[in-house]
Amino acid sequence: MYDWGDPRELPYVPVADLEAYTWQQVCQALLDPDRLAEGMAASRTQHDQANIQRFERIAIVDAEIREKRTRLDKIAERLLDAERGGELEALWKRQAKETDETLQRLKTERTALEAMRAEGLSAEDAESLEAFAAEVREGFESFTPADVRHVFELLQLRGTVRLDPNGVKLGRAHTYRIDWEARVSIPNSEHGTLIQCFSKSLLVMLAKRRCRAGILPGTTS
């Protein structure tokens, strides 16, 4: 989950301190409702705008598909009237082949557009992330190291670590800057933005954790 910048310039990085700092930043982002709401609002806007563009492209592709199908029908009618073996028949067959190839390409594009997941958060994802954050607020101090690493994996959190005299001190000798890459950008007071989240997976992880602890759904720890 970490990239190390230029390895020729970067000294030894105390990984345990780095992970502890990362978890602290994740908790701060999730524990601050205002910061979380700001990040989710921006991500919801991003998602909605991406979907608008996707639906507009689907509408254009649908119109082109209808046009190509209409053209194929007309070519088929003309082929019936063309002299067998003549130049006109060969011309219509070439046009039919080209039109059909374009039609298949458009249908493939439409299938890909239908399956495409827009960037940002859907309404359902935002609700799941908010629910997960509420759970973290209740009991984040009880998370084990394994739980913490699993959260990092599910968040798909990545940070690029570089030396920086104005950065955060990790270990005894050096200070570092961590540049976060995020799908859901939650403003962070110290170093840019934090968190990349696939919130359904987070809830699955949390549900499993609560089951292991013997906590029934709907109760608190």
N, C-alpha and C positions, 0 to 999 in steps of 0.2 A: 503493500500500500504506500510505500515511500519511494521516491526517486531521489538520487543523491547529488543532483547538480553536477558540477565538474569534480570528478573524483581526484584530480590532481591537486585541487585547492582545498578540498574538504577534509578536515582531520577526523579522527575517531568521533563518532556520534554516540552518546550513551542512549541506547535504544530504549531501555526501561524508562528513563526520564522522558524521552520523546513520546512514548506511548502514554505515560501518565499525563503529560501536557495535552496531548491530543484528546484524551478522554475528558479532561477538564474543560476543554473548549467545546466538545460535543455537548456535555452536560449544560454548560452555560447557555449554549444556543437553544437547547430544548427546554431549559428551565425558565427562560425569559419569554413569557407569552407575547409581549409586544414585538420582540425581535423575530420570533417564530412567525407571527402573523404577517409581519412585513415581508419576510422571505416567501411565505406561501402565497401572498397576494401577487407578488411579482411573478412567481412561477405559474400561478393560475392564469395570469394575463398572457404569459408566453405560450402556455398550452392552448388557450382559446384562439390566439392569433394564428398559431401553427395549424390548428384545425380548420380555421376559416380558409386559409390558403389551400389546404388539402382538399376540402370540399369544393372549392372553386375549380381546382384542377380536375377533380373527378367529374364535375359538370361539363367541363370542356371536352374531356375524353369521351364521355357518354355521347355528346353531340357528334363528335368525329366518328364514333362507332356506328351511330345511326346513319350517318352520311355514307360511310363505306358500305354498309349492308344494303342501302338503297342502290348504290352504284353497282354492286355485285348483282342485284336482281335485274337491273337494266341490261348489264352485260350478258347475263344468262339469256334474256329474251332475244337479244341481237344475235347471239351465237346460234339460236334455233333457226334464225332466218338466213344465216350466212351459208355460202356454198361450201360443202364439205371439201376440205383439202385446199381451199382457196386462200388468197392472201388476207382477205377480210377475217376469215375464221382464225388465222394465226395471230392477227392483230388483237382480236377480242380475247383470245386465250392468254396472250401476254399481259394485257391489261387486267384480266381477271386474276392472274397469278400475283401481279404487283399489288393489286387492291387487297387481295386476301392476306398477303404477307403484312401489309400495313395494318389490317384489321387484327391479326393475331398479335402484333406488337402492342397495339392499343389495349387489347384485352389483358395482356400480361401486365402492362403498366397499371391498369385499373385494379387488378388483383393486388399488386404491390401497394398501391395507395390505400386500399381498404385495410390491408394488414399493418400499415405503418402506424407506429406509436408516436404521437406528437410529443415534442420536448415539453418539459415542465410537468406540472401536476394537474391531473384531472380532479374533478370535484370529489370523486371517491377516494383518490390517493391522498388529497389534502385532508379529508376527514380521518383517514387511517393514520396519517402522520400526526395529526393533532391528538388522536387517542393514544398513540404510542408515547408522545411527549408527556401527556398527563400521567401515564403509568410510570415513566421515568422519574417524574417529579415526586411520585409517591415513594419510590424505593430504589433509586439509583445507587445509593450507598451500599446496598447489599449485592450488587453485581459482582460476580467472581471474575478473575482474570480471563477465564475462558469465555464468559458472557461478553466481556468488553471486546475481546478480539472478534467474536462472532458479530457483534454490532458493527464493528469497523468493516467487516466483510460485507454485511448486508447493506450498509450505507454506501458501499463501493467508494469509500473515501480514499483519496490519494493526495499526498502532499509532496511537493518538491522542496528539499532541504538545502539551504545555502548559508554560508557564513554571512553574518550581517552585524556590524558593531552596534546597531540600534535594535537588534532583535531580542529574542527571549533567551535567557541563559539556561543552558542544559548542561548538567555536570558542573565541573569546577572552573574550566578554563575559557570556554568559548560561548559566543552568542550566535543565534541562528534565526533565519527567516524561513517560515514554511508557507509556500504558496499553495493554496488549496484549489483543487479542481472539483466542481460541484454541478450537479444537475438541479438540485434545489439550493439556491444560494441564500443562506441565512446570514445577514450582516454580523460581523464579528468585530468587537471594539478594538482588538489589538492587531489582527493581521488579515484584513480583507474579508473573505467570505468562507463559509463553512456550510454545508453538509450535502452530501449526495445520497439520495434516499430512494430505495424501492420499498415503499411503506407496507405493502401487503406482506412481504417477506419478514419485515420487522415484527408485524403483529403475530405471524406464525411463530417466530422465535420467542416472542414474549409469552405466547400461550403455552408453548412447550416448557418454558422456564417456570411458569406458574404451576403447571401440572407437576413438574418435578418437585416443587416446593410444597405440594399438597394443597394449593390454593384453588378453590373452585371459581369458575367464571362469575364475575359480578361481585366478588368479595375483594377486600384489600388486604395487603400483607401487614 
